[in-house]
Amino acid sequence: MVRSKVSRDEGVNAYIRSLKSPYKEDVILLRAAILSADKKIKDSIKWGMVTFTAGRNIASIMVAKDHLTVVFFEGSKMKSKRGSLKGKTTAVRSLKIGVDGKFDKAQMRSLVKQAVKLSMIPLEKKPFMKKKQSA
C-alpha cells in the first residue's frame, strides 16, 4: 500500500480508507501531488469527493467505476498540455485518468499551480438583472 506523507484532513483520510475502488492508491497519489503543489491548498470532503481549496474551491477528485476524474472549477481559464482538459461549461474542465491510473505529475503540478493563482483573483461580481416592468 502506498502511504502519502501528506496528510492534512482526517475526514479525507477516513474517506480514502473507506474506498472500495481499485483506484484507492491512485487517489492517494493524486491527493499527494495536488497538496504538494502549493502550501495554501487544503483538502476536505465536499459533494462526496476529495475537494481542494486555496481561498475557494479549485479541484475535486471524482471516483468512477472505470476511471478517475480531476475536476478543475475554473479550468476554462487554464492552459493544458495537448488539450487534456475537457468540458463544455463556461468554467469547469476535467482531466480523465484511465484504468491504468497513470498521470503526468509535472502536468498535474502545472494545472494545480494555475488553479491556485486563479483562486487568488477576486471573482467578478455581475450585476443582477432587473425585471422588466410590464406596461
N, C-alpha and C positions, 0 to 999 in steps of 0.2 A: 504494500500500500504506500502510495506517495503521501508524504506529510508536508504540508505547506508551513514554512517558517512564519508566514504572515497570518496572524490570527487576531482579528480586531473585534469581532462581534460574536458572542456566544450563541445568539439566536441563529446566525448564519452557520456556525459550526454544527449546531444541532440539526439544522435543515439538511446540510450536506451529509451528515452521518445517516440520516433517515432515507436518503435517496436510494431507490431500488434500481435506478437506471444503470446501464452498462457504462454510462458517461460520468460516473461519480468521480473517478480520478481526473478526467478531463476538466470537470467543473473546478476541482481543487487547483489544477494548474492554471486555468483561465483566471480564477479569482486571484491567485498569487501574481500573475502577470499584470492584471489590471491594478491591483493595490500597489504594486511596486513602481508603477509609472509616475506616481506623484504622492507626496505625503498628505496632501489635502483630501485625498479620497477616503471616504468612509463607506462601509457596506452595511446593509440591513436586508431584511426580507420585506418586500412590498409586492403586492399582486401575486403572491405565491412564488416569487422569483428572487434570486440574489440580485439586489439592486445597488448601484454605486452612485454616490453623490459627492459633489465638490461645490458647495454653495447651493446647487439644485441637482435634480436627477440628471445623470449623464449616461448611464448604461444599465442594462439588465442582462442576465444570462437566463435564457429560456431553454428548458429541457424538454425535448420531444422524444417520441419513440425511436426515431431513426436519425436524429441529428441534434446538435446544439445550435442555438442562435444567440448571437450577441446583438442586442438592440441598442442603438445609439439614438437618444432622444432628439438630438439636434444634428443628426447625420447628414441631412441635406446640405448643411453648410461646411461639411468636411471633405477633404480630398482623400481618396483611397487609391491604392495601388491596383491597376488594371480593372477599375470599376467594380471592386469586390463588394462595395456596399450597395445593397439593393433596396428598393422601396418606391412607393408611388404617392405617399402622403406628402404634405407640404414640409414636414420636419423630420420624421423618423426614417432611419435607414437601418438595415440589419446586415450582419455578416454571418452566413451559414457555415457551420463546421460539420463536415460529413461524418460518416460512420468510422473513419479511421481516427477521428479525434485530433488530427494534426492541425495546427495553426501556426502562422508565421509570427513569432514572438516580437520581432522588430516592427512588423506592420501593426500588431496589436498595440504595442507601446506608442507608436506614432498616432494611431487613432485615438487612444485614450488621452494622450497629451493634448491633441486638438480639442477633444471634448471638454477637458478641464479648462482650457483657455476660453472656449465659448461660454462655459458656465460662469466665468468671471465678468462677462459683458452683461450689463443690465438688459433685461428684456424690453422690447419696445412696447409701450402701452398704447393700444389702439383705442381711439375714442369710440364710445358706444354710439351706435346709430340711433338716431331719434326716429320714433314712429311718425309716419306721415299722418297728418291730421286730415280727416275727410271733411269735405265742404258741406 
